Amino acid sequence: MNAQDAGAIVSPAELGRVHFIGIGGAGMSGIARIMLSRGIAVSGSDAKESVAADVLRGLGAQVSIGHDPAHLGEADTVVVSSAIREDNPELAAARSRNLRVIHRSAALASLMLGRRAIAIAGTHGKTTTTSMTTVALQHCGIDPSFAIGGVLSASGANAQDGTGDVFVAEADESDGSFLLYTPTVGVITNVEADHLDHYGSAEAVVQAFDAFCLRVRDTTGGTVVACGDDPGARDVAERARAAGVEVLLYGTGEYCDVRVVDLGSSSTGATFGLVVGGLRIGEVELQQPGAHNALNAAAAFSVGHLLGLPSERVLAGLALFGGTRRRFELRGEARGVRVYDDYAHHPTEVTAVLKAARGVLAPGGRVIAVFQPHLYSRTLAFTEEFARALSLADHVVVLDIYAAREDPVPGVTGAVIADRVDLPEDRRHFQPSFLDAAGQVAGLAQPGDVVLTIGAGDVTVLGPEVLKALG
């Protein structure tokens, strides 16, 4: 985040006409959608066409493809994300015109003014937990506003300007910009080293979450909700409590305020009971598998509990939650092979999704993981950890690295991970050709297998291609 873009949060009325550079992104499009709902004039540009761009046009935004200073039009405020480089022609023109340039998080913080903000942070699980919380609160009838870094499977929406006074937002820690928020409830799902290209060290990551807790403390009635099962989140929570922050812990430990018990699985997803204050208050059967999703649901329940909502309604909402796109999303089945897609791009996330896949596997079936590393910096920082996580699969196909905002690093490819996966050579593969990957995976798959396309890049498009090759 550019320091000059992190100034004071202004009210929506002060923004004037707003232009988004990279408007099709998950976070940017959601903010633009809410602004349009509030009557703010919105324009934007992106590198390519997308469903999000079409939806925003339908809502009244002027969306251009390609980046050109002329696209700024009569904009008063320009919104950017950390993925936008300073040499972007629209950003350079905005700076030369002395327009207000704000970070995506500052724009979101502006929209949260006057609402009870629920900011959901953490190294992993933010999108699912934000989605679960949103659906559970909707089921309780309070119609929250929400902004999620993914799309709810049931509604197809990633954001909405609700009529209630609660605003649920995914709080992205990747560039430190989540410290712009002053939430009433701050959720921390976990704290691990990641985004070291921004932070530089694991210690700096922890310090950012410490600072996030102090932002919560500065809000009237502010409470930090943290996962007691995660060592990093628990340590941050304990320091926050010592600093005078109200803290609620959730997890499986006896010391947790909201406790997950009798964790199991059904044919559809995780099952568990919840204990609050020593009383078992209900049972949950999720539509999503995995112990990590049980914890995500416990976090969402904790938010509803703090808001004083009826426990049975919150639990019913969690049971109805139909998932978020790209979070263990079933893309289809062909020739007895099910294909799922997941956004996991950190070793801990890859581990969780592969363990979850075991829970839905048919007897005799195998897990085939198709992994696309995301960022050269992350690949180099976590090579061994990625290899260890992928070793949980039966077959692994590693694609080349999705560069995103980074420049290529000579000599660094997906092979650095594939070569270290602890599987026989005929069960671990580096596939440098994206075009050949679907056919290779289809050739490996047998009836009863589960194929997972995993990563934060464009690996998601492979799922339909694998199904086509199988068919």
C-alpha positions in Angstrom: 0.0 0.0 0.0 1.4 3.4 -1.0 1.7 5.5 2.1 0.2 8.5 0.3 -3.0 6.5 -0.3 -3.6 5.7 3.3 -4.8 9.0 4.5 -7.9 9.9 6.6 -11.1 8.0 5.8 -13.6 10.3 4.1 -17.4 9.8 4.1 -19.0 8.4 0.9 -20.5 11.8 0.3 -17.0 13.4 -0.1 -15.8 10.9 -2.7 -17.6 12.4 -5.7 -17.2 10.5 -8.9 -15.2 7.3 -8.2 -12.9 5.5 -10.7 -11.6 2.0 -10.0 -8.4 0.8 -11.6 -8.8 -3.0 -11.8 -12.5 -2.8 -11.2 -13.1 -6.5 -12.1 -11.2 -7.9 -9.1 -13.1 -9.6 -6.4 -12.6 -6.9 -3.8 -12.8 -3.9 -6.1 -16.0 -5.0 -7.8 -17.7 -5.6 -4.5 -16.9 -2.1 -3.3 -18.0 -0.6 -6.6 -21.3 -2.5 -6.4 -22.0 -1.0 -2.9 -21.1 2.5 -4.1 -23.5 2.1 -7.0 -26.3 1.0 -4.6 -25.7 4.2 -2.6 -26.0 6.4 -5.7 -22.3 7.2 -6.2 -21.2 7.6 -9.9 -18.7 4.8 -10.7 -16.4 4.2 -13.6 -13.5 1.7 -13.9 -11.1 -0.1 -16.1 -9.6 -3.6 -16.2 -7.2 -5.6 -18.3 -9.9 -7.9 -19.7 -13.6 -8.6 -19.8 -15.2 -10.5 -16.9 -18.6 -11.4 -15.5 -18.0 -8.8 -12.8 -17.5 -6.1 -15.3 -20.7 -7.0 -17.1 -22.6 -7.0 -13.8 -21.3 -3.6 -12.9 -22.3 -2.2 -16.3 -25.8 -3.5 -15.7 -25.8 -1.6 -12.4 -24.8 1.7 -14.0 -21.0 1.7 -14.0 -19.0 2.8 -17.0 -16.4 0.1 -17.4 -13.6 0.2 -20.0 -11.2 -2.5 -21.0 -7.6 -1.6 -21.1 -5.8 1.2 -19.2 -5.8 4.7 -20.6 -5.8 8.1 -18.9 -8.9 9.1 -20.9 -10.8 6.5 -18.8 -10.5 8.7 -15.8 -13.1 11.1 -17.2 -14.4 13.5 -14.6 -13.4 11.4 -11.7 -12.8 13.0 -8.3 -11.5 9.9 -6.5 -9.4 7.0 -7.9 -9.4 3.6 -6.1 -6.4 1.3 -6.5 -5.3 -2.0 -5.0 -1.8 -3.0 -4.2 -1.7 -4.9 -7.5 -1.7 -1.6 -9.4 1.8 -0.4 -10.2 2.8 3.2 -10.1 3.5 3.2 -13.8 -0.1 2.3 -14.6 -1.1 5.1 -17.1 -4.3 5.9 -15.3 -2.7 6.0 -11.9 0.1 8.2 -13.2 -2.5 10.6 -14.8 -4.5 10.7 -11.5 -1.4 11.7 -9.6 -0.5 14.4 -12.2 -4.0 15.8 -11.9 -3.7 15.7 -8.1 -6.9 13.6 -7.8 -7.7 11.9 -4.5 -6.1 8.4 -4.8 -7.1 5.9 -2.1 -6.5 2.3 -1.5 -9.3 -0.3 -1.9 -9.4 -0.7 1.9 -9.8 3.0 2.5 -12.8 2.9 0.1 -14.3 0.0 2.0 -13.6 1.8 5.4 -15.5 4.8 4.0 -18.5 2.6 3.3 -18.4 1.1 6.8 -18.7 4.5 8.5 -21.7 4.6 10.7 -22.2 0.8 10.7 -21.3 -1.8 13.3 -18.3 -3.3 11.4 -17.4 -7.0 11.6 -13.9 -7.3 10.1 -12.8 -10.9 9.5 -9.0 -11.2 9.3 -6.5 -14.1 9.3 -3.9 -15.8 7.1 -6.5 -18.4 6.0 -10.2 -18.9 6.0 -11.2 -15.2 5.7 -13.5 -15.6 2.7 -15.3 -18.7 3.9 -15.7 -17.2 7.4 -17.0 -13.9 6.1 -19.4 -15.8 3.8 -20.7 -18.0 6.7 -21.1 -15.0 8.9 -23.0 -13.1 6.3 -25.4 -16.0 5.6 -26.0 -16.7 9.3 -26.8 -13.1 10.0 -29.1 -12.9 7.0 -30.9 -16.0 8.3 -31.5 -14.0 11.5 -33.2 -11.3 9.5 -30.9 -8.4 10.1 -29.9 -7.8 6.4 -26.2 -6.9 6.8 -24.1 -5.1 4.3 -21.2 -7.3 3.2 -18.1 -7.3 1.1 -16.4 -10.6 0.5 -13.3 -11.6 -1.5 -15.3 -14.3 -3.2 -18.7 -15.0 -4.5 -21.5 -16.7 -2.5 -22.6 -19.8 -4.4 -26.3 -19.4 -3.6 -26.7 -15.7 -4.6 -23.8 -15.1 -7.0 -23.0 -11.9 -5.1 -19.8 -10.8 -3.5 -21.2 -7.6 -1.9 -24.4 -5.9 -1.0 -25.6 -2.8 0.7 -28.0 -4.1 3.3 -30.7 -2.2 5.2 -29.3 -3.2 8.6 -26.7 -1.4 10.7 -24.1 -4.3 10.5 -21.4 -4.4 7.9 -19.5 -7.7 7.5 -16.2 -7.3 5.6 -13.3 -9.5 4.7 -10.2 -7.8 6.1 -7.2 -8.4 3.9 -3.9 -8.4 5.7 -1.7 -8.9 2.6 -0.5 -5.3 2.4 -1.3 -4.1 6.0 -4.3 -2.1 4.8 -6.7 -3.9 7.2 -5.3 -1.5 9.8 -7.5 1.2 8.3 -10.6 -0.5 9.8 -12.1 0.2 13.3 -14.3 -2.8 13.8 -16.8 -3.5 16.5 -15.8 -7.2 16.2 -12.5 -8.2 14.8 -12.2 -11.9 13.9 -8.7 -13.5 13.7 -8.9 -17.0 12.1 -5.2 -17.7 12.3 -1.8 -16.0 12.2 1.0 -17.4 10.1 3.9 -16.1 8.0 2.7 -15.1 4.6 2.9 -12.1 2.2 6.6 -11.8 3.1 7.1 -9.7 0.0 5.3 -7.0 1.9 6.1 -7.7 5.5 9.7 -8.9 5.2 9.5 -11.2 8.2 7.1 -13.4 10.2 7.5 -11.1 13.2 6.2 -8.1 11.2 3.1 -10.2 10.3 2.4 -10.8 14.0 2.9 -7.1 14.8 0.3 -6.2 12.2 -2.3 -8.5 13.9 -1.3 -7.0 17.3 -2.0 -3.6 15.9 -5.4 -4.8 14.4 -6.4 -5.8 17.9 -5.7 -2.4 19.2 -7.9 -0.9 16.5 -10.7 -3.1 17.9 -10.0 -1.9 21.4 -10.5 1.7 20.3 -14.0 0.9 19.1 -16.9 1.2 21.7 -17.7 -2.3 22.8 -15.0 -3.8 20.6 -14.2 -7.5 20.9 -11.6 -9.7 19.3 -12.8 -13.1 18.3 -9.8 -15.4 17.8 -9.2 -19.1 17.1 -7.8 -20.8 20.2 -6.6 -23.8 18.2 -4.2 -21.7 16.2 -1.0 -20.9 18.1 -0.4 -17.6 16.3 -4.0 -16.3 16.8 -4.0 -17.4 20.4 -0.7 -15.6 21.2 -2.0 -12.5 19.5 -5.3 -12.7 21.5 -3.4 -13.2 24.8 -1.3 -10.1 24.2 -4.5 -8.2 23.2 -6.2 -9.3 26.4 -3.2 -8.1 28.4 -3.5 -4.7 26.6 -7.2 -4.4 27.7 -8.9 -5.8 24.7 -12.1 -7.8 25.2 -11.3 -11.3 23.7 -13.5 -14.3 22.9 -11.8 -17.6 21.9 -13.3 -20.3 19.8 -12.0 -23.8 19.1 -11.8 -27.3 20.5 -9.8 -26.5 23.6 -11.3 -26.5 27.1 -10.2 -22.9 27.5 -12.3 -21.7 24.5 -15.4 -19.6 25.2 -17.2 -21.2 22.2 -16.1 -24.8 21.9 -16.4 -27.2 19.1 -17.1 -30.8 20.3 -17.7 -34.2 18.8 -16.2 -33.2 15.4 -17.2 -35.7 12.7 -18.3 -35.8 9.1 -21.3 -36.8 7.0 -21.7 -37.4 3.3 -22.0 -33.7 2.8 -19.7 -32.1 5.2 -18.4 -31.5 8.8 -20.6 -32.2 11.8 -20.1 -31.0 15.4 -21.7 -29.7 18.5 -21.2 -26.3 20.1 -20.7 -25.6 23.8 -21.0 -22.0 25.2 -20.6 -21.2 28.9 -20.5 -24.9 29.7 -23.9 -25.6 28.0 -24.3 -27.5 24.8 -26.4 -25.2 22.7 -26.9 -27.1 19.5 -25.6 -29.3 16.7 -24.4 -28.3 13.2 -24.2 -30.3 10.0 -22.3 -28.2 7.4 -22.4 -28.6 3.7 -18.7 -28.1 3.6 -16.1 -30.8 4.7 -13.1 -30.4 6.9 -12.2 -29.5 10.5 -11.1 -26.1 9.3 -14.6 -25.4 8.2 -16.0 -26.4 11.5 -13.7 -23.8 13.1 -14.8 -21.2 10.5 -18.4 -21.9 11.4 -17.6 -21.5 15.1 -16.1 -18.1 14.4 -19.2 -17.1 12.5 -21.4 -18.3 15.4 -19.3 -16.3 17.8 -20.0 -13.1 15.9 -23.8 -13.8 16.0 -23.4 -14.6 19.8 -21.7 -11.3 20.4 -24.5 -9.5 18.5 -27.1 -11.1 20.7 -28.8 -13.1 18.0 -30.7 -16.3 18.8 -28.4 -19.3 18.8 -30.8 -21.6 17.0 -31.2 -19.1 14.2 -27.5 -18.7 13.8 -26.9 -22.4 13.7 -29.7 -22.9 11.2 -28.1 -20.3 9.0 -24.8 -22.1 9.1 -26.4 -25.3 8.1 -28.0 -23.6 5.1 -24.7 -22.1 4.0 -24.1 -23.3 0.4 -20.5 -22.4 0.1 -18.4 -19.8 -1.7 -17.1 -20.2 -5.2 -13.5 -21.5 -5.4 -13.7 -22.8 -1.8 -13.9 -26.6 -2.2 -16.4 -25.9 -5.0 -17.7 -29.0 -6.9 -17.3 -28.2 -10.6 -18.8 -31.5 -11.8 -18.5 -35.2 -12.3 -17.6 -37.2 -15.3 -16.8 -40.9 -15.7 -17.1 -41.4 -12.0 -14.5 -38.7 -11.2 -15.5 -35.6 -9.2 -13.6 -32.4 -9.9 -13.4 -29.7 -7.2 -11.8 -26.2 -7.3 -10.2 -24.4 -4.4 -8.4 -21.1 -3.9 -5.8 -22.5 -1.5 -2.4 -20.8 -2.1 -0.6 -21.2 1.2 0.8 -24.5 2.5 -1.6 -24.6 5.5 -4.5 -24.1 3.2 -3.3 -26.8 0.8 -3.0 -29.2 3.7 -6.5 -28.4 4.9 -8.2 -28.9 1.5 -6.4 -32.2 0.9 -7.4 -33.5 4.3 -11.0 -32.4 3.6 -10.9 -34.2 0.2 -10.2 -37.5 2.1 -13.5 -36.9 3.9 -15.5 -37.0 0.7 -13.5 -39.8 -1.1 -15.3 -42.9 -2.2 -13.8 -46.3 -1.0 -10.8 -47.1 -3.1 -10.7 -43.6 -4.6 -7.6 -41.4 -4.8 -6.9 -37.7 -4.5 -5.3 -36.0 -7.5 -4.0 -32.5 -6.8 -3.4 -30.0 -9.6 -1.5 -27.1 -7.9 -0.6 -23.8 -9.5 1.9 -21.9 -7.2 1.0 -18.2 -6.8 3.8 -15.6 -6.8 7.5 -16.3 -7.1 8.2 -14.9 -3.7 5.7 -17.2 -2.0 7.1 -20.2 -3.9 10.6 -19.5 -2.8 9.6 -18.8 0.8 7.5 -22.0 1.2 9.0 -24.5 -1.2 9.5 -27.3 1.3 6.1 -26.6 3.0 4.2 -26.7 -0.2 5.9 -30.0 -1.1 5.1 -31.5 2.3 1.5 -30.4 2.0 1.1 -31.8 -1.6 2.5 -35.1 -0.4 -0.9 -35.8 1.2 -2.3 -36.4 -2.2 -2.0 -39.7 -4.2 -1.0 -38.0 -7.4 0.3 -34.4 -7.8 0.6 -32.3 -11.0 2.3 -28.9 -10.4 1.8 -26.2 -12.9 4.1 -23.3 -13.6 4.0 -20.3 -11.3 1.2 -17.7 -11.6 3.2 -14.4 -11.4 0.3 -12.1 -10.6 1.9 -8.7 -9.7 5.5 -10.0 -9.7 8.2 -10.2 -12.3 9.5 -13.7 -13.1 12.6 -15.0 -11.3 15.1 -16.7 -13.6 15.4 -20.4 -13.0 12.3 -20.6 -10.6 9.4 -22.7 -11.9 6.8 -25.0 -10.5 9.4 -27.8 -10.7 11.1 -26.6 -7.5 8.0 -27.8 -5.7 7.2 -30.9 -7.8 10.8 -32.3 -7.4 10.4 -32.2 -3.6 7.0 -33.8 -3.2 7.4 -37.0 -1.2 5.8 -39.3 -3.7 7.2 -41.8 -6.2 8.4 -40.1 -9.4 5.5 -41.6 -11.4 3.0 -39.9 -9.0 4.5 -36.4 -9.0 4.7 -34.4 -12.1 5.7 -30.9 -13.3 3.5 -29.7 -16.2 4.9 -26.5 -17.7 2.2 -26.5 -20.5 -1.1 -25.2 -19.2 -2.8 -26.4 -22.4 -1.6 -30.0 -21.8 -2.6 -30.2 -18.1 -6.2 -31.1 -18.5 -5.4 -34.1 -20.7 -2.7 -35.3 -18.4 -5.0 -35.1 -15.3 -7.8 -36.9 -17.2 -5.3 -39.6 -18.1 -4.4 -40.1 -14.5 -8.0 -40.2 -13.1 -10.0 -43.3 -12.5 -13.6 -43.8 -11.3 -13.9 -43.0 -7.7 -11.1 -40.4 -7.7 -11.3 -36.8 -6.6 -9.5 -34.2 -8.7 -8.7 -30.9 -7.0 -7.5 -27.8 -9.0 -5.8 -25.7 -6.4 -4.3 -22.1 -6.4 -5.1 -18.4 -6.5 -4.4 -17.9 -10.2 -6.1 -19.1 -13.4 -5.9 -22.8 -12.5 -9.7 -22.5 -11.9 -10.3 -22.7 -15.6 -8.8 -26.2 -15.7 -11.8 -27.9 -13.9 -14.2 -27.7 -16.8 -11.4 -28.7 -19.2 -10.6 -31.8 -17.1 -14.3 -32.7 -17.1 -14.4 -32.3 -20.9 -11.3 -34.5 -21.3 -12.9 -37.1 -19.0 -16.1 -37.0 -20.9 
